[in-house]
Amino acid sequence: MTSVFAAFTQKDFDIFQIPGLEPRMTQIKAHIRPKLEQIGTQLQPFLSELLRVPVHVHVAKHARRTVNPPDSTWVAWSANVRGYKAHPHFQVGLWSSHLFIWFALFPEAEKAKPVFAQNFSRHLDKLLAQIPENFLWSFDHTRPDAKSHSDLKKEDFLDLIRRLQTVKKSEVLCGIHLPKTETALQHPTELEQIIQQTFQQLAPLYRLAISD
């Protein structure tokens, strides 16, 4: 299938340097959001088939912000038609430094987090061996940094499991970053292949969050 979304450029990443909520949001809406909407629509059939459930596209609106401009923005796919934050979901989005491709459980996913934690614990060794060494983990979606899978120890994941079961504000994201200089960002077909491959590798984590 031919990609229908536009390439990302340096100007897209520079938008996150614009001061002020309204000026930055104006540029996000004009330049980044249309590309994310295109990616959302393009990948929707692929994800629905991969997950064997209809998925719905949600583009971050940042509607609750009144002062501080967003430092990142994204498109998300979830099985819920009304939203994604309270459900396991996938994301593609931008910080000023990179594009991210994530499986995510946000703090609001109160029902899915303990299910994921229990299943993750049951199959921990197998899952840790399956996840590529270059994949990243984040435990706070509001920060741009992430930890390499190869740098984390089993004890770190046991602590993650405990936090997901007991800490209301806990969250987890797993996936990859593509630096803003990555040439694939300028070639939509190549980027689409990377996103699809990443989602295929993350699908087992998604299934942990929806099956008892």
N, C-alpha and C positions, 0 to 999 in steps of 0.2 A: 504493500500500500504506500502511495506517495504521501510524504508528509505535507500537511497543509498549514503548519504553524511557521511563523517567521523566526529568523535567527535572532539570537541575543547579541547585542553590541556593547562596547565599552560605555556608551551613553546610558544604557539601561542601568548599569551598576553605579554610574556616577549620580544617578537620581537620588540615591540614599545619602548623598552629601549635601543636598539642598536643605537649608534651614527652614524651619517653620512647618506646622502641620498642613495648612492649606496649600502652600506652594508645592510641597513634596507630594501630597495626595493628588494634586492636579496632574502632575507628571506621571505618577504611578498609574492613574486611571487612563491617561492618554497613550502611554507607551508600553508599560509592562503588563497591565491587566489584560489587554486584548490578546497578547501572546500567551498568557497563562490560560485564558479561556479557550484559545485554539488548541493548546496542549491537552486541556481537560477533555474537550470533545473528541480529539483524535485518539486519545488513549482509553476512553471510556469503554468501547467494545472489547478491546484487548483485556482490560482488567476484569470486566464482567465474565468473560470466558475463562480467564485464569482462576478467578475466585469462585466460579460457578454460582454466582449470585448477581443480580443487577446492581450496578454501582451508579452513584449519582455524583455529579460534578459540583463542587462548591469553591468559589473563589473568595479569598479573604477580603472582607470589606473594610475592616478596621473602624467600624461604625461607632464603637464606644469611646474612641479617642477624642479628647477635647483640647489637649495641649501638646503633648509630645508626638512628633511624627513617627511612623513605624520605621524600624531599622531593617525590616525584612517583609516580604510578602510572598504569597504562595497560592497554588491551586491544590485542592484536596479531593480525594475520591473516597466515598464511604457507601455502605449499603443502606444508609438512612437517607430518605429524600429530604428531610427537614434540616439536616446539619451533619457535622462531622466531629465536633469537639468531644462529644460524649460517647464516641464510638471508635473502634479501631479503624485506622484509615491510612491512606498513602498520600504523600505530598511531593510536589516539585515546586521549588521557589528560589528566591534570590536574597542574599545579603549583599553588601557592597563588595565583598571579597570573593564570593563564590556562588554557584548554583548548588542546591541540595536536592537529594532524592531520598526520601525517608519512608519507612513504615513508622507509624506513630501511635502512641497511647498518651493522650493529654491528661492532665489532672482531673478533668471533668468526666473521664471514662471510668466512673466509679464501679460499674458492674463488670466491665471487661478486665480491669486491672487484676483483681484477685483470680479470675479464671486464667488469665495469661500466666500469672505468677505460679499457680499450681501446676499447670501443664509444662511450663518452662522448667520447673524444678524436676518434674518426672523424667524429662528427656534432656537434661542439661548437658551432659557430656557429649551426647550425639549432636545436639544442636551447635554447641560451641565448636565442634570439629567441622561442621558443615559450613559455617559462616566464613566467608573469605577473609584472609588476614588483613586485606586493605580496607575492609569495611570499618565504619565508624559508629560509635555509640554516643548519644547525648542524653542527659538527664534533666535538661532545661531548654525548652524550645525558644526561650527568649534570649539565649546567648548563642553567638556564632561559632564558638569553639566546640570541639568534640574529641573523644578519645578513641584511639585506634584499637581495633579488636585485638591485635597482637600484643598490645601493652596491658591489657586487662587480665587479671588472674581470676581463677574460679571463685575466690573469696569475694571479689568485687560483684560477681553475678549473684552470689548467695545473698549479699547485702541488698542488691537490687530487688531480688525476690521478696525479701523481708519488707523493704520500703513500699513496694507496690501493694502489699497485703495490709500494711498498718498506717502508712502516712498518706493523708488525704491529698496533699499537694504533689505527691510523687508522679513522675512521668517517665517515659522511655521512648527513645527514637533510635532507629538503626538504619544505616544506609551508606551513602557516599556523598562526597563533595567533589565538584568540578571547579577548579580555580577559574576566575574570570578570564584568564588568558588561555584556557583550554580551547583548542581549535574546533572541537566538536560542537561548541556553542554556536559557531558560525555556520554549521552544516546541519540543518534540521533532521535530515534522514539519519545521519550518524547519531545525533543526540537521541532521537526516538529509539534507536536500537539499544543505546546504553540504558535508557530509562526502562525499556521492556526487560532487558536482561537483569537489571537490578531488582525490579519488581518480582521477577520469577524467583530470584534467590531469596527474596524477603517474604514470599507467600507463606512458607511454613510458619513464620512468626505470626502472621495474620491469623492463620488457622488456629493457633494456640489460644487466641483471644476470644474465639467464638464457639469453641467446643469444650464441653465439660469432661 
